[in-house]
Amino acid sequence: MNPKIVFASIVLLPILLVACGDQDVSKAKNPAVPIIDCETNSVQDKLLKNLASKFIEEGAKGYSTSELKELLAVKESLPLVKSANKDYSKCSAQVTIKYPPNLAENVGKFFLTESAYVAFKNDLEDRYGVVAGAGMHAQLMDAVADGPFGVVPFAPDPASISKHRKTIEKNLGALIQEQLDVAVSYELNIGTDPNGKPFEQLKWQINKREALDINVVLLSLNGLL
Protein backbone atom coordinates (compact mmCIF):
# COMPACT_ATOMS: atom_id res chain seq x y z
CA MET A 1 0.00 0.00 0.00
CA ASN A 2 1.18 3.48 -0.75
CA PRO A 3 2.43 5.01 2.56
CA LYS A 4 0.86 8.36 1.64
CA ILE A 5 -2.59 6.76 1.35
CA VAL A 6 -2.21 5.02 4.75
CA PHE A 7 -1.17 8.27 6.37
CA ALA A 8 -4.13 10.11 4.84
CA SER A 9 -6.56 7.47 6.18
CA ILE A 10 -5.10 7.70 9.67
CA VAL A 11 -5.35 11.46 9.69
CA LEU A 12 -8.80 11.76 8.15
CA LEU A 13 -10.55 9.15 10.30
CA PRO A 14 -10.34 11.09 13.59
CA ILE A 15 -11.37 14.26 11.80
CA LEU A 16 -14.52 12.58 10.45
CA LEU A 17 -15.38 11.19 13.87
CA VAL A 18 -15.00 14.60 15.48
CA ALA A 19 -17.24 16.14 12.82
CA CYS A 20 -19.98 13.59 13.52
CA GLY A 21 -19.67 14.19 17.25
CA ASP A 22 -19.98 17.95 16.80
CA GLN A 23 -23.16 17.43 14.74
CA ASP A 24 -24.80 15.36 17.50
CA VAL A 25 -23.87 17.92 20.15
CA SER A 26 -25.32 20.66 18.00
CA LYS A 27 -28.66 18.79 17.85
CA ALA A 28 -28.61 18.28 21.61
CA LYS A 29 -28.07 21.99 22.21
CA ASN A 30 -30.84 22.94 19.77
CA PRO A 31 -33.40 20.14 19.96
CA ALA A 32 -36.21 20.29 17.45
CA VAL A 33 -39.68 20.98 18.87
CA PRO A 34 -41.33 17.55 19.08
CA ILE A 35 -44.14 16.96 16.65
CA ILE A 36 -47.39 16.45 18.56
CA ASP A 37 -51.00 16.30 17.46
CA CYS A 38 -54.41 15.45 18.86
CA GLU A 39 -53.55 11.73 18.99
CA THR A 40 -50.46 12.24 21.14
CA ASN A 41 -50.72 10.70 24.63
CA SER A 42 -49.78 13.90 26.44
CA VAL A 43 -52.53 15.81 24.61
CA GLN A 44 -55.13 13.17 25.43
CA ASP A 45 -53.96 13.21 29.05
CA LYS A 46 -54.56 16.97 29.15
CA LEU A 47 -58.01 16.42 27.60
CA LEU A 48 -58.94 13.94 30.34
CA LYS A 49 -57.82 16.37 33.03
CA ASN A 50 -60.03 19.07 31.51
CA LEU A 51 -62.97 16.67 31.35
CA ALA A 52 -62.48 15.67 34.98
CA SER A 53 -62.63 19.35 35.96
CA LYS A 54 -65.79 19.76 33.87
CA PHE A 55 -67.52 16.83 35.59
CA ILE A 56 -66.74 18.35 38.99
CA GLU A 57 -67.86 21.79 37.81
CA GLU A 58 -71.16 20.27 36.68
CA GLY A 59 -71.76 18.66 40.08
CA ALA A 60 -69.90 15.33 40.35
CA LYS A 61 -69.21 14.97 44.07
CA GLY A 62 -66.67 13.10 46.14
CA TYR A 63 -63.54 13.46 43.98
CA SER A 64 -60.54 15.65 43.43
CA THR A 65 -59.68 16.41 39.81
CA SER A 66 -56.78 13.97 39.87
CA GLU A 67 -58.93 11.21 41.41
CA LEU A 68 -61.67 11.63 38.83
CA LYS A 69 -59.18 11.79 35.96
CA GLU A 70 -57.97 8.31 36.92
CA LEU A 71 -61.49 7.01 36.18
CA LEU A 72 -61.43 8.39 32.62
CA ALA A 73 -59.84 6.85 29.54
CA VAL A 74 -59.82 7.58 25.81
CA LYS A 75 -61.54 4.55 24.32
CA GLU A 76 -61.37 5.56 20.67
CA SER A 77 -59.71 8.48 18.91
CA LEU A 78 -60.25 9.44 15.29
CA PRO A 79 -58.19 12.13 13.54
CA LEU A 80 -60.37 14.50 11.52
CA VAL A 81 -57.93 17.17 10.34
CA LYS A 82 -54.15 17.48 10.35
CA SER A 83 -52.54 20.51 8.71
CA ALA A 84 -49.68 20.06 6.28
CA ASN A 85 -47.28 22.12 8.41
CA LYS A 86 -48.31 20.12 11.53
CA ASP A 87 -49.39 23.13 13.60
CA TYR A 88 -53.10 22.21 13.77
CA SER A 89 -54.99 18.97 14.29
CA LYS A 90 -58.53 17.99 15.20
CA CYS A 91 -59.83 14.68 16.56
CA SER A 92 -63.01 13.11 17.82
CA ALA A 93 -62.91 10.65 20.69
CA GLN A 94 -65.02 8.41 22.89
CA VAL A 95 -64.14 8.82 26.55
CA THR A 96 -65.16 6.00 28.87
CA ILE A 97 -65.67 6.16 32.63
CA LYS A 98 -64.34 3.20 34.61
CA TYR A 99 -67.22 2.47 36.97
CA PRO A 100 -67.00 -0.46 39.39
CA PRO A 101 -68.68 -3.60 38.01
CA ASN A 102 -71.20 -3.72 40.88
CA LEU A 103 -72.37 -0.09 40.61
CA ALA A 104 -75.82 -0.98 39.24
CA GLU A 105 -76.31 -3.62 41.94
CA ASN A 106 -75.31 -1.18 44.68
CA VAL A 107 -77.61 1.55 43.36
CA GLY A 108 -80.39 -1.06 43.20
CA LYS A 109 -80.17 -1.44 46.98
CA PHE A 110 -81.56 2.07 47.36
CA PHE A 111 -84.81 0.74 45.88
CA LEU A 112 -85.02 -2.41 48.00
CA THR A 113 -87.65 -1.09 50.42
CA GLU A 114 -89.77 2.00 50.89
CA SER A 115 -87.66 3.15 53.84
CA ALA A 116 -84.41 2.63 51.89
CA TYR A 117 -85.78 4.62 48.95
CA VAL A 118 -86.98 7.52 51.10
CA ALA A 119 -83.66 7.59 52.97
CA PHE A 120 -81.82 7.63 49.63
CA LYS A 121 -83.76 10.64 48.36
CA ASN A 122 -83.33 12.48 51.67
CA ASP A 123 -79.61 11.73 51.70
CA LEU A 124 -79.21 13.21 48.21
CA GLU A 125 -80.95 16.41 49.30
CA ASP A 126 -78.99 16.61 52.57
CA ARG A 127 -75.64 16.13 50.87
CA TYR A 128 -76.12 18.17 47.70
CA GLY A 129 -78.95 20.55 48.55
CA VAL A 130 -82.68 20.20 47.90
CA VAL A 131 -82.60 21.35 44.28
CA ALA A 132 -79.43 19.52 43.24
CA GLY A 133 -80.39 16.35 45.14
CA ALA A 134 -83.86 16.25 43.63
CA GLY A 135 -82.36 16.92 40.21
CA MET A 136 -79.94 14.00 40.58
CA HIS A 137 -82.79 11.68 41.51
CA ALA A 138 -84.86 12.89 38.55
CA GLN A 139 -81.97 12.35 36.11
CA LEU A 140 -81.36 8.85 37.45
CA MET A 141 -85.02 7.89 37.13
CA ASP A 142 -85.21 9.38 33.64
CA ALA A 143 -82.17 7.33 32.60
CA VAL A 144 -83.65 4.01 33.79
CA ALA A 145 -87.34 4.67 33.15
CA ASP A 146 -87.49 3.05 29.72
CA GLY A 147 -84.79 0.46 29.17
CA PRO A 148 -84.32 -2.97 27.60
CA PHE A 149 -85.58 -4.75 30.72
CA GLY A 150 -88.85 -2.87 31.17
CA VAL A 151 -90.50 0.41 32.09
CA VAL A 152 -90.25 2.14 35.45
CA PRO A 153 -92.43 5.10 36.55
CA PHE A 154 -90.52 8.36 36.43
CA ALA A 155 -91.85 9.21 39.90
CA PRO A 156 -92.55 5.82 41.49
CA ASP A 157 -94.71 5.37 44.57
CA PRO A 158 -92.31 4.72 47.47
CA ALA A 159 -94.72 2.15 48.88
CA SER A 160 -94.34 -0.05 45.79
CA ILE A 161 -90.72 0.75 44.91
CA SER A 162 -89.45 -2.74 45.70
CA LYS A 163 -91.24 -4.26 42.73
CA HIS A 164 -89.28 -1.96 40.39
CA ARG A 165 -85.85 -2.62 41.92
CA LYS A 166 -84.74 -5.39 39.58
CA THR A 167 -85.85 -3.47 36.49
CA ILE A 168 -84.03 -0.35 37.68
CA GLU A 169 -80.90 -2.35 38.41
CA LYS A 170 -80.90 -4.16 35.06
CA ASN A 171 -81.72 -1.05 33.02
CA LEU A 172 -78.94 0.83 34.79
CA GLY A 173 -76.51 -2.03 34.18
CA ALA A 174 -77.32 -1.98 30.46
CA LEU A 175 -76.90 1.80 30.39
CA ILE A 176 -73.48 1.61 32.03
CA GLN A 177 -72.29 -1.04 29.59
CA GLU A 178 -73.56 0.50 26.37
CA GLN A 179 -74.46 4.18 26.50
CA LEU A 180 -72.26 6.10 28.92
CA ASP A 181 -69.26 6.86 26.71
CA VAL A 182 -68.80 10.60 26.30
CA ALA A 183 -68.30 11.76 22.71
CA VAL A 184 -65.95 14.74 22.47
CA SER A 185 -64.33 16.80 19.73
CA TYR A 186 -61.05 18.53 20.39
CA GLU A 187 -58.44 20.49 18.46
CA LEU A 188 -54.83 21.38 19.08
CA ASN A 189 -52.86 24.40 17.88
CA ILE A 190 -49.09 24.42 18.35
CA GLY A 191 -46.43 26.95 17.45
CA THR A 192 -44.20 29.56 19.06
CA ASP A 193 -45.11 32.75 20.86
CA PRO A 194 -43.56 36.18 20.05
CA ASN A 195 -40.66 35.31 22.37
CA GLY A 196 -39.92 32.13 20.45
CA LYS A 197 -41.20 29.80 23.16
CA PRO A 198 -43.31 26.80 22.08
CA PHE A 199 -46.97 26.78 23.05
CA GLU A 200 -49.95 24.42 22.87
CA GLN A 201 -53.60 25.46 22.78
CA LEU A 202 -56.22 22.76 23.36
CA LYS A 203 -59.89 23.41 22.66
CA TRP A 204 -62.60 20.79 23.23
CA GLN A 205 -66.33 20.26 23.50
CA ILE A 206 -68.67 17.50 24.65
CA ASN A 207 -70.94 16.58 21.77
CA LYS A 208 -73.97 15.37 23.75
CA ARG A 209 -75.15 17.07 26.91
CA GLU A 210 -77.11 13.98 28.00
CA ALA A 211 -73.93 11.93 28.36
CA LEU A 212 -72.44 14.59 30.63
CA ASP A 213 -75.54 14.80 32.83
CA ILE A 214 -76.05 11.09 33.50
CA ASN A 215 -72.35 10.56 34.19
CA VAL A 216 -72.34 13.42 36.70
CA VAL A 217 -75.18 11.64 38.54
CA LEU A 218 -73.54 8.22 38.42
CA LEU A 219 -70.15 9.58 39.46
CA SER A 220 -71.79 11.24 42.46
CA LEU A 221 -73.64 8.04 43.36
CA ASN A 222 -70.41 6.11 43.05
CA GLY A 223 -68.74 8.62 45.35
CA LEU A 224 -71.69 8.32 47.74
CA LEU A 225 -71.35 4.55 47.84
N, C-alpha and C positions, 0 to 999 in steps of 0.2 A: 504493500500500500504506500502511496505517496506520503511522506512525512508531513507535507504541508496540509494535506487533506485531513489527516488525523488531528493535527494541531487545531485546525479550524473547527472540527467537530467538538473537541474538548472545550474550546473557548465559547462556542455558540450555545452549547447545551445549557450551561448555567444561566446565560443571559435570557434564553427562552423561558426557563423555569421562573426566573425572577419576574419577567413580564406577565406571565400567567398569574403569579401570586399578587402582583400589584392590581390586576384587573379584578380579582376576587375581593380584595380589600376595598377597592373603589365601590363595588356593589354593596358591601356591608355598610360603608359609611353613608351611602345614598340609596337606601333600599327603595324599591318601587312600591307605590301604594298598592296594597293587595286588591285584586279584583273581587268585589263582592256584589251580590244581587239578592233578589227577594227569596231565593232558594237557599242562601247561605245559612248555616246553623246559627251563627251569632245574630243574624237579623230575625230569624224565627224565634229565637230566645227572647229578644227584645219585644217582639209582637206578643208573646205569651205573658210577659210581665205587664204590658199595657192592658191586655185583656183581664188579667187578674185584678188590676186596679179598677177597671171598669165594673167588674162584677161586684166588688166591694162598694164602689160608689153608688151602684144601683140597689144595694141593700143586702148583699150576701153577708151573713153574720158569722162570727166565730173564727175568723182567719186573719192572719197578717197577709200582706201582699206576697211575700216569699212562700208562705205556707200554701196559699191558694195556687200560686204558679206551679207548684210541684204536682198539682192535680190535673194540670192541663198538658196536652200534647198535640202537636200537629200530626193529624192522621193522614191527610193527603194534601199535596201542594201542586198546583198547576201553574206554570209560567204563562202569562198572557201577552206581555210585551217586554222586549229587551232591546234597548237602543243600540245602534251600531257602535257608538263610542263608549258603551258600557257605563254611562253615568245615570241611566234611568232603567228601572225594571218594575213590572207589576205582576202580581200573582193572585190567585184565589186559593183558598185553603179551607179544609174542614178541621176544626179544632174539637177534640174530644175531651170529655171530663172523666177522670178516673174515679168513678163512684165505687164504694164497696159492694161486693156482690150480693150482700143481704140487705141493701138499703130498702128495697120495696117491701121485704118481709118486716123489717123494723118499723117502717111507716105504717104498715098494715095493723100493727099492734095498737096504734092510736084509735082504731075503729073497732076494737074487739068488744067493747061494752059501751053503754051509754055514758057511764061515769068517766071512762077513759077518753072518750071523744070530747066530752065537755071540758075535761081537764086540759086536753090538748089545745083546744081553741083558746081557753083562758090563758094558758101558758104562752101561746103566741102573742096575745095582746099584752100580757105583762112584760114580756121580754122586749118586744119590738114596738110597742105602742098600739093603741086600739085600731087606728086606721091601717098601719102597716101590717099588723098581725091579722086583721080581718082580710086584708088584701092578699096576703100570702095563702090563707086558707081558701079564698075564692079562686086563686090561680091554680092551686093544687086540685081542687074539685073540678074545675073546668078542664084540666089536663086529663083527668081520668074518667070524666063523665061518660064519654062515648068511645070505648076502645074495642079491641078485637075479642074481649072476653065478656062483653055485655055493657049495659047502660046503667049508670048510677045517677040518682037525682043530684042536681047541682047544689041544692040546699037540703040535704037529707034530714029526716026526722031523727033526732038523737035517740029516741026510744027504740027505733028499728035499725039503728046503724049497723048492728052486728051482722045482719043478713047481707049487707053490701061489702063486708070486709074483704072477702076473697076476691070479688070482682075488682075492687079498688087495688088490691095488692097485685093481681095479675095484669091489669091494665097499666099500672105504673111500671111493672117489670118490663112489659113490652115497650113502653115508651122509653125507658132508660136504654134498652138494647138497640133500638132502631131509630129514634127520632131526636135525640138530644145533641147531636153534633152541631156545632155552631159554624155556620158558613160566613167567612170573612173575605174581604178583598183588601189588599194592601199594596202600597207602592213605595219604592225606595229611590231617593235621589242622592247621588254622591258627587263629590267634587272638592274644590278647595275654596277657602274663604279669601277675602282680600289680603290677608296676611300670609297666604300660602299654606295654611294649615288644612288638613283634610277634614271633611265633615260628612255626616250622614243625616238624612232627613227621612223619617218613616211616617207615612200617613196610612190610616187603616179605617175600615168601617165594618160593622156587623150587618150582614145582608138581610136578616130576618129578626125583627124585634121579638117575636114569639119565643125563639130559641133562647134569647137572653133572659126573658122574664121567667120561664119555667126553670131554667138552670139556677137563677138567683134563689128561687124558692127551695129547690132541692139541695143546693149547697147549704142554705141556712138550716134546713131540716137535718142534713147530715152533721152539721156543726152542733145542732141541738142534741142529737143522739150521742 
